[in-house]
Amino acid sequence: MSQTVVERTAEHIGESARRASRATSAIADAIEDSVGVVRHAAKQGGDAAEEILNDTTQRLQRHPLLTVATTFAVGVTVGTLIGWMLKRR
């Protein structure tokens, strides 16, 4: 029994639709996995930043004189550089 052109075309269309459906599902799964990875990385980055901020705050509270001296030195250095750059113009 030979198939007609319409029947063969319908079979090809059905097979193409199944392949497209599988591909769409695979892409959706990959995107969902990627979103999960990005959320996890963002959470870890936020946690690390918070930990650094807490450590820095504690260090500044433990060494107030060193903090004031360092801030003064940085201010003088930046001020000197800005003055030097403006003088060159």
VMD Tcl script that builds the backbone (N, CA, C; Angstrom):
set m [mol new atoms 267]
animate dup $m
set s [atomselect $m all]
$s set {name element resname resid chain x y z} {
  {N N MET 1 A 0.837 -1.162 0.000}
  {CA C MET 1 A 0.000 0.000 0.000}
  {C C MET 1 A 0.889 1.233 0.000}
  {N N SER 2 A 0.782 2.007 -1.003}
  {CA C SER 2 A 1.641 3.179 -1.110}
  {C C SER 2 A 0.965 4.384 -0.464}
  {N N GLN 3 A 1.818 5.203 0.078}
  {CA C GLN 3 A 1.303 6.396 0.744}
  {C C GLN 3 A 1.177 7.527 -0.262}
  {N N THR 4 A 0.228 8.339 -0.017}
  {CA C THR 4 A 0.068 9.499 -0.891}
  {C C THR 4 A 1.016 10.596 -0.420}
  {N N VAL 5 A 1.187 11.569 -1.250}
  {CA C VAL 5 A 2.063 12.689 -0.938}
  {C C VAL 5 A 1.551 13.425 0.306}
  {N N VAL 6 A 0.263 13.543 0.428}
  {CA C VAL 6 A -0.331 14.244 1.564}
  {C C VAL 6 A -0.034 13.494 2.860}
  {N N GLU 7 A -0.149 12.175 2.838}
  {CA C GLU 7 A 0.115 11.377 4.032}
  {C C GLU 7 A 1.584 11.486 4.439}
  {N N ARG 8 A 2.485 11.417 3.467}
  {CA C ARG 8 A 3.913 11.527 3.775}
  {C C ARG 8 A 4.247 12.921 4.304}
  {N N THR 9 A 3.653 13.939 3.707}
  {CA C THR 9 A 3.876 15.303 4.171}
  {C C THR 9 A 3.373 15.464 5.603}
  {N N ALA 10 A 2.216 14.887 5.885}
  {CA C ALA 10 A 1.651 14.966 7.233}
  {C C ALA 10 A 2.578 14.267 8.234}
  {N N GLU 11 A 3.152 13.130 7.855}
  {CA C GLU 11 A 4.081 12.426 8.738}
  {C C GLU 11 A 5.328 13.268 8.998}
  {N N HIS 12 A 5.851 13.899 7.947}
  {CA C HIS 12 A 7.041 14.739 8.101}
  {C C HIS 12 A 6.747 15.955 8.989}
  {N N ILE 13 A 5.584 16.522 8.801}
  {CA C ILE 13 A 5.205 17.671 9.622}
  {C C ILE 13 A 5.063 17.245 11.079}
  {N N GLY 14 A 4.450 16.092 11.298}
  {CA C GLY 14 A 4.291 15.580 12.666}
  {C C GLY 14 A 5.641 15.322 13.321}
  {N N GLU 15 A 6.554 14.715 12.582}
  {CA C GLU 15 A 7.898 14.444 13.114}
  {C C GLU 15 A 8.635 15.753 13.394}
  {N N SER 16 A 8.510 16.720 12.503}
  {CA C SER 16 A 9.156 18.026 12.712}
  {C C SER 16 A 8.581 18.716 13.938}
  {N N ALA 17 A 7.285 18.601 14.131}
  {CA C ALA 17 A 6.654 19.213 15.300}
  {C C ALA 17 A 7.159 18.562 16.585}
  {N N ARG 18 A 7.323 17.238 16.584}
  {CA C ARG 18 A 7.833 16.549 17.767}
  {C C ARG 18 A 9.275 16.976 18.059}
  {N N ARG 19 A 10.084 17.084 17.021}
  {CA C ARG 19 A 11.465 17.531 17.201}
  {C C ARG 19 A 11.515 18.958 17.742}
  {N N ALA 20 A 10.670 19.819 17.185}
  {CA C ALA 20 A 10.627 21.203 17.649}
  {C C ALA 20 A 10.178 21.267 19.103}
  {N N SER 21 A 9.238 20.439 19.465}
  {CA C SER 21 A 8.757 20.410 20.842}
  {C C SER 21 A 9.862 19.959 21.794}
  {N N ARG 22 A 10.615 18.924 21.398}
  {CA C ARG 22 A 11.730 18.457 22.233}
  {C C ARG 22 A 12.809 19.527 22.349}
  {N N ALA 23 A 13.098 20.189 21.246}
  {CA C ALA 23 A 14.113 21.244 21.262}
  {C C ALA 23 A 13.669 22.407 22.155}
  {N N THR 24 A 12.407 22.770 22.051}
  {CA C THR 24 A 11.878 23.846 22.883}
  {C C THR 24 A 11.968 23.484 24.355}
  {N N SER 25 A 11.635 22.250 24.681}
  {CA C SER 25 A 11.724 21.799 26.073}
  {C C SER 25 A 13.163 21.819 26.565}
  {N N ALA 26 A 14.086 21.373 25.733}
  {CA C ALA 26 A 15.496 21.365 26.115}
  {C C ALA 26 A 16.009 22.788 26.352}
  {N N ILE 27 A 15.624 23.708 25.483}
  {CA C ILE 27 A 16.041 25.102 25.637}
  {C C ILE 27 A 15.441 25.705 26.897}
  {N N ALA 28 A 14.178 25.431 27.146}
  {CA C ALA 28 A 13.528 25.948 28.353}
  {C C ALA 28 A 14.210 25.411 29.610}
  {N N ASP 29 A 14.569 24.137 29.608}
  {CA C ASP 29 A 15.274 23.551 30.755}
  {C C ASP 29 A 16.644 24.199 30.948}
  {N N ALA 30 A 17.343 24.425 29.845}
  {CA C ALA 30 A 18.664 25.045 29.933}
  {C C ALA 30 A 18.565 26.468 30.477}
  {N N ILE 31 A 17.572 27.211 30.044}
  {CA C ILE 31 A 17.384 28.580 30.531}
  {C C ILE 31 A 17.040 28.562 32.014}
  {N N GLU 32 A 16.170 27.647 32.408}
  {CA C GLU 32 A 15.782 27.536 33.817}
  {C C GLU 32 A 16.991 27.192 34.686}
  {N N ASP 33 A 17.822 26.278 34.220}
  {CA C ASP 33 A 19.039 25.931 34.968}
  {C C ASP 33 A 19.983 27.130 35.063}
  {N N SER 34 A 20.125 27.864 33.973}
  {CA C SER 34 A 21.010 29.030 33.950}
  {C C SER 34 A 20.525 30.110 34.916}
  {N N VAL 35 A 19.227 30.313 34.961}
  {CA C VAL 35 A 18.678 31.310 35.880}
  {C C VAL 35 A 18.978 30.901 37.321}
  {N N GLY 36 A 18.858 29.621 37.622}
  {CA C GLY 36 A 19.177 29.140 38.964}
  {C C GLY 36 A 20.634 29.363 39.317}
  {N N VAL 37 A 21.512 29.102 38.373}
  {CA C VAL 37 A 22.947 29.301 38.612}
  {C C VAL 37 A 23.249 30.781 38.839}
  {N N VAL 38 A 22.651 31.648 38.045}
  {CA C VAL 38 A 22.884 33.087 38.185}
  {C C VAL 38 A 22.360 33.586 39.533}
  {N N ARG 39 A 21.185 33.111 39.943}
  {CA C ARG 39 A 20.642 33.520 41.246}
  {C C ARG 39 A 21.564 33.068 42.379}
  {N N HIS 40 A 22.058 31.860 42.269}
  {CA C HIS 40 A 22.956 31.333 43.305}
  {C C HIS 40 A 24.246 32.155 43.362}
  {N N ALA 41 A 24.805 32.467 42.205}
  {CA C ALA 41 A 26.038 33.268 42.151}
  {C C ALA 41 A 25.803 34.668 42.707}
  {N N ALA 42 A 24.657 35.265 42.389}
  {CA C ALA 42 A 24.347 36.600 42.905}
  {C C ALA 42 A 24.197 36.569 44.420}
  {N N LYS 43 A 23.575 35.532 44.936}
  {CA C LYS 43 A 23.413 35.414 46.388}
  {C C LYS 43 A 24.777 35.258 47.058}
  {N N GLN 44 A 25.641 34.429 46.484}
  {CA C GLN 44 A 26.975 34.249 47.050}
  {C C GLN 44 A 27.767 35.554 47.001}
  {N N GLY 45 A 27.654 36.292 45.903}
  {CA C GLY 45 A 28.344 37.571 45.776}
  {C C GLY 45 A 27.847 38.575 46.810}
  {N N GLY 46 A 26.550 38.618 47.015}
  {CA C GLY 46 A 25.984 39.509 48.031}
  {C C GLY 46 A 26.441 39.134 49.425}
  {N N ASP 47 A 26.472 37.841 49.703}
  {CA C ASP 47 A 26.945 37.376 51.014}
  {C C ASP 47 A 28.412 37.739 51.227}
  {N N ALA 48 A 29.221 37.577 50.196}
  {CA C ALA 48 A 30.644 37.914 50.302}
  {C C ALA 48 A 30.838 39.411 50.526}
  {N N ALA 49 A 30.072 40.233 49.813}
  {CA C ALA 49 A 30.179 41.687 49.987}
  {C C ALA 49 A 29.767 42.091 51.400}
  {N N GLU 50 A 28.713 41.480 51.899}
  {CA C GLU 50 A 28.271 41.782 53.261}
  {C C GLU 50 A 29.326 41.377 54.290}
  {N N GLU 51 A 29.961 40.240 54.067}
  {CA C GLU 51 A 31.011 39.783 54.980}
  {C C GLU 51 A 32.212 40.732 54.955}
  {N N ILE 52 A 32.596 41.196 53.781}
  {CA C ILE 52 A 33.707 42.145 53.665}
  {C C ILE 52 A 33.360 43.446 54.384}
  {N N LEU 53 A 32.135 43.922 54.212}
  {CA C LEU 53 A 31.712 45.150 54.869}
  {C C LEU 53 A 31.746 44.992 56.394}
  {N N ASN 54 A 31.263 43.873 56.879}
  {CA C ASN 54 A 31.286 43.625 58.327}
  {C C ASN 54 A 32.716 43.545 58.859}
  {N N ASP 55 A 33.584 42.844 58.136}
  {CA C ASP 55 A 34.994 42.751 58.554}
  {C C ASP 55 A 35.663 44.120 58.582}
  {N N THR 56 A 35.389 44.910 57.550}
  {CA C THR 56 A 35.981 46.244 57.483}
  {C C THR 56 A 35.484 47.118 58.635}
  {N N THR 57 A 34.196 47.058 58.917}
  {CA C THR 57 A 33.636 47.832 60.021}
  {C C THR 57 A 34.277 47.445 61.348}
  {N N GLN 58 A 34.438 46.156 61.574}
  {CA C GLN 58 A 35.073 45.699 62.816}
  {C C GLN 58 A 36.528 46.151 62.898}
  {N N ARG 59 A 37.248 46.071 61.789}
  {CA C ARG 59 A 38.653 46.494 61.780}
  {C C ARG 59 A 38.763 47.987 62.065}
  {N N LEU 60 A 37.877 48.781 61.479}
  {CA C LEU 60 A 37.900 50.224 61.718}
  {C C LEU 60 A 37.597 50.543 63.176}
  {N N GLN 61 A 36.699 49.791 63.783}
  {CA C GLN 61 A 36.358 50.024 65.191}
  {C C GLN 61 A 37.486 49.595 66.123}
  {N N ARG 62 A 38.246 48.585 65.746}
  {CA C ARG 62 A 39.355 48.116 66.583}
  {C C ARG 62 A 40.569 49.012 66.502}
  {N N HIS 63 A 40.742 49.711 65.372}
  {CA C HIS 63 A 41.940 50.536 65.151}
  {C C HIS 63 A 41.534 51.954 64.732}
  {N N PRO 64 A 40.947 52.732 65.632}
  {CA C PRO 64 A 40.465 54.063 65.225}
  {C C PRO 64 A 41.591 55.043 64.874}
  {N N LEU 65 A 42.716 55.010 65.582}
  {CA C LEU 65 A 43.814 55.940 65.271}
  {C C LEU 65 A 44.428 55.645 63.911}
  {N N LEU 66 A 44.614 54.388 63.611}
  {CA C LEU 66 A 45.144 54.002 62.299}
  {C C LEU 66 A 44.176 54.426 61.193}
  {N N THR 67 A 42.882 54.309 61.463}
  {CA C THR 67 A 41.868 54.716 60.484}
  {C C THR 67 A 41.964 56.212 60.208}
  {N N VAL 68 A 42.071 57.017 61.263}
  {CA C VAL 68 A 42.162 58.473 61.091}
  {C C VAL 68 A 43.449 58.843 60.359}
  {N N ALA 69 A 44.573 58.227 60.736}
  {CA C ALA 69 A 45.853 58.529 60.089}
  {C C ALA 69 A 45.830 58.140 58.613}
  {N N THR 70 A 45.273 56.994 58.299}
  {CA C THR 70 A 45.200 56.542 56.900}
  {C C THR 70 A 44.298 57.457 56.086}
  {N N THR 71 A 43.159 57.833 56.655}
  {CA C THR 71 A 42.240 58.732 55.953}
  {C C THR 71 A 42.914 60.075 55.689}
  {N N PHE 72 A 43.638 60.595 56.675}
  {CA C PHE 72 A 44.354 61.853 56.502}
  {C C PHE 72 A 45.399 61.738 55.392}
  {N N ALA 73 A 46.175 60.654 55.400}
  {CA C ALA 73 A 47.224 60.457 54.389}
  {C C ALA 73 A 46.622 60.356 52.988}
  {N N VAL 74 A 45.532 59.628 52.855}
  {CA C VAL 74 A 44.889 59.500 51.538}
  {C C VAL 74 A 44.355 60.857 51.089}
  {N N GLY 75 A 43.750 61.602 51.996}
  {CA C GLY 75 A 43.235 62.929 51.654}
  {C C GLY 75 A 44.322 63.877 51.189}
  {N N VAL 76 A 45.439 63.887 51.905}
  {CA C VAL 76 A 46.560 64.749 51.529}
  {C C VAL 76 A 47.112 64.339 50.163}
  {N N THR 77 A 47.244 63.041 49.945}
  {CA C THR 77 A 47.780 62.548 48.669}
  {C C THR 77 A 46.863 62.923 47.507}
  {N N VAL 78 A 45.575 62.693 47.664}
  {CA C VAL 78 A 44.630 63.019 46.589}
  {C C VAL 78 A 44.598 64.523 46.359}
  {N N GLY 79 A 44.592 65.303 47.431}
  {CA C GLY 79 A 44.611 66.752 47.290}
  {C C GLY 79 A 45.850 67.242 46.569}
  {N N THR 80 A 46.990 66.663 46.896}
  {CA C THR 80 A 48.245 67.033 46.237}
  {C C THR 80 A 48.196 66.691 44.748}
  {N N LEU 81 A 47.697 65.507 44.429}
  {CA C LEU 81 A 47.601 65.109 43.016}
  {C C LEU 81 A 46.658 66.014 42.242}
  {N N ILE 82 A 45.523 66.356 42.823}
  {CA C ILE 82 A 44.572 67.237 42.134}
  {C C ILE 82 A 45.197 68.618 41.942}
  {N N GLY 83 A 45.851 69.145 42.979}
  {CA C GLY 83 A 46.522 70.443 42.856}
  {C C GLY 83 A 47.607 70.425 41.799}
  {N N TRP 84 A 48.377 69.362 41.753}
  {CA C TRP 84 A 49.441 69.232 40.755}
  {C C TRP 84 A 48.862 69.172 39.341}
  {N N MET 85 A 47.752 68.412 39.177}
  {CA C MET 85 A 47.148 68.305 37.849}
  {C C MET 85 A 46.563 69.640 37.413}
  {N N LEU 86 A 45.946 70.395 38.324}
  {CA C LEU 86 A 45.382 71.709 37.966}
  {C C LEU 86 A 46.474 72.728 37.656}
  {N N LYS 87 A 47.589 72.613 38.347}
  {CA C LYS 87 A 48.713 73.543 38.135}
  {C C LYS 87 A 49.341 73.330 36.754}
  {N N ARG 88 A 49.349 72.114 36.269}
  {CA C ARG 88 A 49.961 71.792 34.976}
  {C C ARG 88 A 49.174 72.393 33.811}
  {N N ARG 89 A 47.926 72.678 34.007}
  {CA C ARG 89 A 47.097 73.224 32.902}
  {C C ARG 89 A 47.448 74.611 32.693}
}
mol reanalyze $m
mol bondsrecalc $m
mol representation Tube
mol addrep $m
